[in-house]
């Protein structure tokens, strides 16, 4: 099961995009694949066992530390 640290972005970079609000203690999304994504700042697990396309392009605000994260893959399979 691959794990990835997400990339931190600024509020300016997130402007105009949908930001998903994560709640501390519960993954924002779970199931459907085998990739796990963690907050790039505090390493809280944000997306658990999701498919790549479920993480592609999303912006997640960490419920624990408040960091804005986006997925680290910028290539397409």
LOKOLKOL-792041 format. One record per atom (N, C-alpha, C): x, y, z; residue in one letter; atom name. Coordinates in steps of 0.1 Angstrom, whole numbers. Example, Ala and Ser with C-alpha at 12.3 -4.5 7.8 and 13.67 -1.06 7.14 Angstrom:
REM LOKOLKOL-792041
R       u       v       w   resn   name
R     132     -57      78      A      N
R     123     -45      78      A     CA
R     132     -33      78      A      C
R     128     -22      71      S      N
R     137     -11      71      S     CA
R     129       0      79      S      C
This chain:
REM LOKOLKOL-792041
R       u       v       w   resn   name
R       8     -12       0      X      N
R       0       0       0      X     CA
R       9      12       0      X      C
R      10      19     -11      X      N
R      18      31     -11      X     CA
R      13      42      -3      X      C
R      22      49       4      X      N
R      18      61      11      X     CA
R      25      73       6      X      C
R      18      84       5      X      N
R      24      97       0      X     CA
R      22     108       9      X      C
R      32     117      11      X      N
R      30     129      18      X     CA
R      25     139       8      X      C
R      14     146      11      X      N
R       8     156       2      X     CA
R      17     168       2      X      C
R      15     177      -8      X      N
R      23     189     -10      X     CA
R      16     200      -4      X      C
R      23     209       4      X      N
R      16     220      10      X     CA
R      15     231       0      X      C
R       4     238       0      X      N
R       2     250      -9      X     CA
R      -3     261       0      X      C
R      -2     273      -6      X      N
R      -6     285       1      X     CA
R     -21     288      -1      X      C
R     -27     296       8      X      N
R     -41     300       5      X     CA
R     -43     306      -8      X      C
R     -33     314     -13      X      N
R     -34     320     -26      X     CA
R     -35     310     -37      X      C
R     -27     299     -36      X      N
R     -27     288     -46      X     CA
R     -41     281     -46      X      C
R     -47     280     -34      X      N
R     -59     273     -33      X     CA
R     -71     282     -37      X      C
R     -69     295     -38      X      N
R     -80     304     -42      X     CA
R     -87     299     -55      X      C
R    -100     299     -55      X      N
R    -107     295     -67      X     CA
R    -109     281     -69      X      C
R    -104     273     -60      X      N
R    -105     258     -61      X     CA
R    -114     253     -50      X      C
R    -120     242     -51      X      N
R    -128     236     -40      X     CA
R    -118     230     -30      X      C
R    -120     234     -17      X      N
R    -111     229      -7      X     CA
R    -119     220       2      X      C
R    -115     207       3      X      N
R    -122     198      12      X     CA
R    -117     199      26      X      C
R    -127     199      35      X      N
R    -124     201      49      X     CA
R    -123     187      56      X      C
R    -111     185      61      X      N
R    -108     172      68      X     CA
R    -111     174      83      X      C
R    -117     164      89      X      N
R    -120     164     104      X     CA
R    -109     155     111      X      C
R    -102     161     120      X      N
R     -92     153     127      X     CA
R     -98     141     133      X      C
R     -91     130     132      X      N
R     -95     117     137      X     CA
R    -102     108     127      X      C
R    -106     113     116      X      N
R    -114     106     106      X     CA
R    -108     108      92      X      C
R    -105      98      84      X      N
R    -100     101      71      X     CA
R    -111     108      63      X      C
R    -107     118      54      X      N
R    -117     125      46      X     CA
R    -123     115      36      X      C
R    -115     106      30      X      N
R    -121      96      21      X     CA
R    -114      83      25      X      C
R    -121      72      23      X      N
R    -115      59      27      X     CA
R    -121      49      17      X      C
R    -112      40      12      X      N
R    -117      29       4      X     CA
R    -117      32     -11      X      C
R    -117      21     -19      X      N
R    -117      22     -33      X     CA
R    -104      20     -40      X      C
R     -93      19     -33      X      N
R     -80      18     -39      X     CA
R     -70      14     -29      X      C
R     -57      17     -32      X      N
R     -47      13     -23      X     CA
R     -37      24     -20      X      C
R     -40      36     -22      X      N
R     -31      47     -20      X     CA
R     -36      55      -7      X      C
R     -26      58       1      X      N
R     -29      66      14      X     CA
R     -21      79      13      X      C
R     -28      90      16      X      N
R     -22     103      15      X     CA
R     -22     109      29      X      C
R     -10     115      33      X      N
R      -9     122      46      X     CA
R      -6     137      44      X      C
R     -10     144      55      X      N
R      -7     158      55      X     CA
R       8     161      54      X      C
R      12     170      45      X      N
R      26     173      42      X     CA
R      32     180      54      X      C
R      25     185      63      X      N
R      30     192      75      X     CA
R      31     183      87      X      C
R      19     178      91      X      N
R      19     170     104      X     CA
R      17     155     102      X      C
R      16     150      90      X      N
R      16     136      87      X     CA
R       3     129      91      X      C
R      -7     137      94      X      N
R     -20     131      97      X     CA
R     -25     125      84      X      C
R     -31     113      86      X      N
R     -37     106      74      X     CA
R     -50     113      70      X      C
R     -50     117      57      X      N
R     -61     124      52      X     CA
R     -70     115      43      X      C
R     -64     108      34      X      N
R     -71      99      25      X     CA
R     -65      85      26      X      C
R     -74      75      29      X      N
R     -69      62      32      X     CA
R     -74      52      22      X      C
R     -65      44      16      X      N
R     -69      33       6      X     CA
R     -78      38      -5      X      C
R     -74      50     -10      X      N
R     -82      55     -21      X     CA
R     -76      52     -35      X      C
R     -84      53     -45      X      N
R     -78      52     -59      X     CA
R     -71      65     -63      X      C
R     -62      63     -71      X      N
R     -54      75     -76      X     CA
R     -63      86     -80      X      C
R     -74      83     -88      X      N
R     -82      93     -94      X     CA
R     -91     100     -83      X      C
R     -92      93     -71      X      N
R    -100     100     -60      X     CA
R     -91     111     -54      X      C
R     -78     110     -55      X      N
R     -69     120     -49      X     CA
R     -65     131     -59      X      C
R     -67     128     -72      X      N
R     -61     136     -82      X     CA
R     -67     150     -82      X      C
R     -59     160     -80      X      N
R     -63     174     -81      X     CA
R     -70     179     -69      X      C
R     -72     171     -58      X      N
R     -80     176     -47      X     CA
R     -71     185     -38      X      C
R     -77     194     -31      X      N
R     -71     202     -21      X     CA
R     -78     199      -8      X      C
R     -70     195       2      X      N
R     -75     191      15      X     CA
R     -69     200      26      X      C
R     -78     206      34      X      N
R     -74     214      46      X     CA
R     -73     204      58      X      C
R     -61     202      63      X      N
R     -60     193      74      X     CA
R     -67     198      87      X      C
R     -75     189      93      X      N
R     -83     192     104      X     CA
R     -75     193     117      X      C
R     -62     188     116      X      N
R     -54     188     128      X     CA
R     -45     201     129      X      C
R     -38     204     118      X      N
R     -29     215     118      X     CA
R     -33     227     109      X      C
R     -44     225     101      X      N
R     -49     235      93      X     CA
R     -41     238      79      X      C
R     -32     229      76      X      N
R     -24     231      64      X     CA
R     -33     228      52      X      C
R     -30     235      41      X      N
R     -36     232      28      X     CA
R     -27     222      20      X      C
R     -33     211      17      X      N
R     -25     200      10      X     CA
R     -31     198      -4      X      C
R     -22     194     -13      X      N
R     -27     189     -26      X     CA
R     -19     176     -29      X      C
R     -25     168     -38      X      N
R     -18     155     -41      X     CA
R      -5     157     -48      X      C
R       5     149     -46      X      N
R      18     151     -51      X     CA
R      21     147     -65      X      C
R      11     139     -71      X      N
R      14     134     -85      X     CA
R      10     145     -95      X      C
R      19     148    -104      X      N
R      16     157    -114      X     CA
R      17     150    -128      X      C
R      17     137    -127      X      N
R      18     129    -140      X     CA
R       6     121    -141      X      C
R       3     116    -153      X      N
R      -9     108    -155      X     CA
R      -5      94    -160      X      C
R     -12      84    -155      X      N
R      -9      70    -158      X     CA
R     -15      67    -172      X      C
